[in-house]
Amino acid sequence: MNINELERLTGITKQNIRFYEKKELLHPVRNPENNYREYSEEDVTTLKTIKLLRKLDLSVDDIRSVLSAEISLHTLLEQHLTELQSRQQKLKSCIDVCNDLLQADTEKIDLDKTLKRMTQIEQNGGMFMSIMEDYKRYTVAQRKRSFSFQPDTMVMNSGEFLEALFLYANENNQDLEIIREGMYPVFKLDGVEYRAERVFGRFGATVRCTMTHPEESGDANISEKRKLLYRLINGPYFLLLAVFIFMAVDRQNVGWAAVVALFIFPYLIWLFRMFPKAR
């Protein structure tokens, strides 16, 4: 197809199409007879992908990295989301301060006080984002450290074990490399080394896989205090508190509310004290 058809199919102007070609995001072939550019359905898909990512405020360089497979789209979007959330926090602080200044006499603004307040807002926002980023890394690391799945067979021999691992890898679009066979096989899944074992329960066989080097899971730089905090958030005690709160609200009972307060207040006091210290 020619560039006019491409413009119609994608809604991207010819000028922008030429720009993306110049930036090496698009690589049309040349017709050997007339040296005109010819575009394919793959070019249509590429341009629509570029259009979407540009609407998400991703840079041309970032888009080039995705199209050239230097970085996965999932990883790039995770990084970009973090950046957008940080920008959102800064914009919110600016909006809040602007609203406050509009309520005051703009000719008598206390500059030192206002600047100090904005600095505090930015610092608190940075700490919150740091805690949330660490929490995300912690949960990813926990999922990475170990996982389990139920195979289609009872895994009675090493051959069935290998078949179960290959089937799991294929279903999850992951690369599998067998290092050692047997009933306790060692393998790499997307480059991460695991050791597997078979356990039996009420519902049959389960394959349990554990990282052989858990220190490489990605949470080594997170402080032990924060890890403790995240374990409590993920743990059953936090869920129990949520159930108590729900029951107290649902029953609208003072007695239940007192029980909730007795359980939750000491925990919340300790929890909030942990936040500024968990660095």
C-alpha positions as CSV (number, residue, x, y, z in Angstrom):
1,M,0.0,0.0,0.0
2,N,1.1,3.6,-0.5
3,I,1.4,6.3,2.1
4,N,-2.1,7.8,1.4
5,E,-3.7,4.4,2.3
6,L,-1.5,4.1,5.3
7,E,-2.6,7.6,6.5
8,R,-6.3,6.6,6.0
9,L,-5.9,3.3,7.9
10,T,-4.0,4.7,10.9
11,G,-5.2,8.3,11.2
12,I,-1.5,9.4,11.3
13,T,-0.6,12.2,8.9
14,K,2.0,11.7,6.2
15,Q,4.3,14.1,7.9
16,N,4.3,12.1,11.1
17,I,4.8,8.9,9.1
18,R,7.9,10.4,7.5
19,F,9.0,11.5,10.9
20,Y,8.7,8.0,12.4
21,E,10.6,6.6,9.4
22,K,13.4,9.2,9.9
23,K,13.5,8.2,13.6
24,E,13.8,4.5,12.5
25,L,10.6,3.4,14.1
26,L,9.2,2.3,10.7
27,H,11.1,0.5,8.0
28,P,9.1,0.3,4.7
29,V,10.5,-1.6,1.7
30,R,11.2,0.1,-1.6
31,N,9.6,-1.0,-4.9
32,P,12.6,-1.9,-7.1
33,E,10.7,-0.7,-10.2
34,N,9.9,2.8,-9.2
35,N,11.8,3.2,-5.8
36,Y,8.5,4.2,-4.1
37,R,7.9,3.2,-0.5
38,E,5.5,0.3,0.0
39,Y,3.8,-0.4,3.3
40,S,2.5,-3.6,4.7
41,E,-0.1,-4.7,7.3
42,E,2.8,-5.0,9.7
43,D,3.6,-1.3,9.2
44,V,-0.1,-0.5,10.0
45,T,0.2,-2.5,13.3
46,T,3.5,-0.8,14.1
47,L,2.0,2.7,13.5
48,K,-1.0,2.0,15.6
49,T,1.3,0.8,18.4
50,I,3.3,4.0,18.1
51,K,0.1,6.0,18.1
52,L,-1.1,4.3,21.3
53,L,2.2,4.7,23.1
54,R,2.6,8.3,22.1
55,K,-0.9,9.0,23.6
56,L,0.4,7.4,26.8
57,D,3.1,10.1,26.7
58,L,6.0,7.7,26.0
59,S,9.0,9.2,24.3
60,V,10.2,8.2,20.8
61,D,13.3,6.7,22.2
62,D,11.3,4.5,24.6
63,I,9.1,3.4,21.7
64,R,12.1,2.6,19.6
65,S,13.4,0.4,22.5
66,V,10.2,-1.5,22.6
67,L,10.0,-2.0,18.8
68,S,13.6,-3.2,18.7
69,A,12.9,-5.6,21.6
70,E,15.6,-3.9,23.7
71,I,13.0,-3.8,26.5
72,S,9.6,-5.5,26.9
73,L,6.5,-3.4,26.7
74,H,5.4,-4.7,30.2
75,T,8.7,-3.5,31.8
76,L,8.5,-0.1,30.0
77,L,4.9,0.5,31.1
78,E,5.7,-0.4,34.7
79,Q,8.6,2.2,34.6
80,H,6.4,4.8,32.9
81,L,3.5,4.3,35.4
82,T,5.9,5.0,38.3
83,E,7.0,8.2,36.6
84,L,3.4,9.3,35.9
85,Q,2.4,8.6,39.5
86,S,5.3,10.7,40.7
87,R,4.3,13.5,38.3
88,Q,0.7,13.2,39.5
89,Q,1.8,13.7,43.1
90,K,3.8,16.8,42.2
91,L,0.9,18.2,40.3
92,K,-1.5,17.6,43.2
93,S,0.8,19.5,45.5
94,C,0.9,22.4,43.1
95,I,-2.9,22.4,42.7
96,D,-3.3,22.4,46.5
97,V,-0.9,25.2,47.1
98,C,-2.4,27.3,44.2
99,N,-5.9,26.9,45.7
100,D,-4.6,28.0,49.1
101,L,-2.9,31.0,47.6
102,L,-6.0,32.0,45.7
103,Q,-7.8,32.2,49.1
104,A,-5.2,34.5,50.5
105,D,-4.0,38.0,49.7
106,T,-1.6,37.3,46.8
107,E,0.2,40.6,47.6
108,K,1.2,39.4,51.1
109,I,2.3,35.8,50.4
110,D,4.6,34.3,53.1
111,L,7.2,33.0,50.6
112,D,9.3,31.1,53.2
113,K,6.2,29.4,54.7
114,T,4.8,28.4,51.3
115,L,8.2,27.1,50.1
116,K,8.6,25.1,53.3
117,R,5.2,23.6,52.9
118,M,5.8,22.6,49.3
119,T,9.1,21.0,50.3
120,Q,7.3,19.0,52.9
121,I,4.6,17.9,50.5
122,E,7.3,16.8,48.0
123,Q,9.3,14.9,50.6
124,N,6.2,13.1,51.9
125,G,5.1,12.2,48.4
126,G,8.6,10.9,47.6
127,M,8.6,8.7,50.8
128,F,5.1,7.3,49.9
129,M,6.3,6.5,46.3
130,S,9.4,4.9,47.7
131,I,7.4,2.7,50.1
132,M,5.0,1.7,47.3
133,E,7.8,0.9,44.9
134,D,9.5,-1.2,47.5
135,Y,6.2,-3.0,48.1
136,K,5.8,-3.8,44.5
137,R,9.3,-5.1,44.3
138,Y,8.8,-7.2,47.4
139,T,5.6,-8.8,46.1
140,V,7.2,-9.6,42.7
141,A,10.2,-11.1,44.5
142,Q,7.9,-13.3,46.7
143,R,6.1,-14.6,43.6
144,K,9.5,-15.2,42.0
145,R,11.0,-17.1,45.0
146,S,8.5,-19.9,44.8
147,F,5.4,-21.1,42.9
148,S,3.3,-24.2,42.6
149,F,1.1,-25.7,40.0
150,Q,-1.0,-28.9,39.6
151,P,0.1,-31.1,36.7
152,D,-2.2,-33.1,34.5
153,T,-0.6,-36.4,35.8
154,M,0.5,-37.7,39.1
155,V,4.2,-37.2,38.0
156,M,5.3,-40.8,38.8
157,N,8.6,-40.6,37.1
158,S,11.2,-38.1,35.8
159,G,9.7,-38.2,32.3
160,E,6.3,-37.1,33.5
161,F,8.0,-34.5,35.7
162,L,9.8,-33.0,32.6
163,E,6.6,-33.1,30.6
164,A,4.8,-31.2,33.4
165,L,7.5,-28.6,33.5
166,F,7.5,-28.1,29.8
167,L,3.7,-27.9,29.7
168,Y,3.7,-25.2,32.4
169,A,6.4,-23.2,30.6
170,N,4.5,-23.3,27.3
171,E,1.2,-22.3,28.9
172,N,2.9,-19.3,30.6
173,N,5.0,-18.3,27.5
174,Q,8.3,-18.8,29.5
175,D,11.6,-20.2,28.4
176,L,12.6,-23.5,30.1
177,E,16.1,-24.9,30.4
178,I,16.6,-28.3,32.1
179,I,19.8,-28.4,34.2
180,R,19.3,-31.7,36.0
181,E,16.6,-34.3,35.5
182,G,15.1,-36.6,38.1
183,M,12.4,-36.5,40.7
184,Y,14.0,-33.3,42.1
185,P,14.8,-31.6,38.8
186,V,16.8,-28.3,38.6
187,F,15.8,-26.0,35.8
188,K,15.8,-22.4,34.6
189,L,12.6,-20.5,33.9
190,D,13.3,-17.3,32.0
191,G,16.9,-17.4,33.3
192,V,15.9,-18.0,36.9
193,E,17.1,-21.2,38.5
194,Y,14.6,-23.4,40.4
195,R,14.5,-26.7,42.2
196,A,11.2,-28.7,41.9
197,E,9.6,-31.3,44.1
198,R,6.4,-33.2,44.0
199,V,4.0,-33.2,46.9
200,F,0.6,-34.8,47.4
201,G,-2.5,-33.4,48.9
202,R,-6.2,-33.8,48.9
203,F,-6.5,-32.9,45.3
204,G,-3.6,-35.0,43.9
205,A,-0.1,-34.1,43.0
206,T,1.3,-30.6,43.2
207,V,4.7,-29.4,41.8
208,R,6.4,-27.0,44.1
209,C,9.3,-24.9,42.6
210,T,11.7,-22.9,44.7
211,M,14.5,-20.6,43.7
212,T,17.9,-22.1,44.3
213,H,19.4,-18.6,44.8
214,P,16.6,-16.6,46.6
215,E,19.0,-13.7,47.3
216,E,18.7,-12.9,43.5
217,S,14.9,-12.4,43.7
218,G,15.2,-8.7,43.5
219,D,14.4,-7.4,47.0
220,A,17.9,-7.4,48.5
221,N,18.0,-3.6,48.7
222,I,14.8,-3.4,50.7
223,S,15.3,-2.9,54.4
224,E,14.3,-5.6,56.9
225,K,11.9,-3.2,58.6
226,R,10.0,-2.7,55.4
227,K,10.0,-6.4,54.6
228,L,8.5,-7.0,58.1
229,L,5.9,-4.3,57.4
230,Y,5.0,-5.9,54.0
231,R,4.7,-9.3,55.5
232,L,2.3,-8.0,58.1
233,I,0.2,-6.3,55.4
234,N,0.1,-9.5,53.4
235,G,-0.4,-11.7,56.4
236,P,-3.7,-13.1,57.9
237,Y,-3.7,-10.7,60.8
238,F,-4.3,-7.8,58.6
239,L,-7.1,-9.7,56.9
240,L,-8.6,-10.5,60.3
241,L,-8.7,-6.8,61.2
242,A,-10.5,-6.1,57.9
243,V,-13.1,-8.8,58.7
244,F,-13.5,-7.3,62.2
245,I,-14.1,-3.8,60.7
246,F,-16.6,-5.1,58.2
247,M,-18.6,-7.0,61.0
248,A,-18.6,-3.9,63.2
249,V,-19.9,-1.7,60.5
250,D,-22.4,-4.3,59.3
251,R,-23.8,-4.9,62.8
252,Q,-23.6,-1.2,63.8
253,N,-22.8,-2.5,67.3
254,V,-20.9,-0.5,69.9
255,G,-19.6,-3.7,71.4
256,W,-18.2,-4.9,68.2
257,A,-16.7,-1.5,67.5
258,A,-15.0,-1.6,70.9
259,V,-13.5,-5.1,70.1
260,V,-12.3,-3.7,66.8
261,A,-10.7,-0.7,68.5
262,L,-9.0,-3.0,71.1
263,F,-7.5,-5.0,68.3
264,I,-6.7,-2.4,65.7
265,F,-5.5,0.7,67.5
266,P,-2.2,-0.8,68.9
267,Y,-1.5,-2.4,65.6
268,L,-2.1,0.8,63.6
269,I,0.0,2.9,66.0
270,W,2.9,0.5,65.5
271,L,2.2,0.4,61.8
272,F,2.3,4.2,61.3
273,R,5.5,4.4,63.4
274,M,7.1,1.9,61.1
275,F,6.5,3.9,58.0
276,P,8.9,6.9,58.6
277,K,11.5,4.5,60.0
278,A,11.3,1.9,57.2
279,R,14.0,3.3,55.0
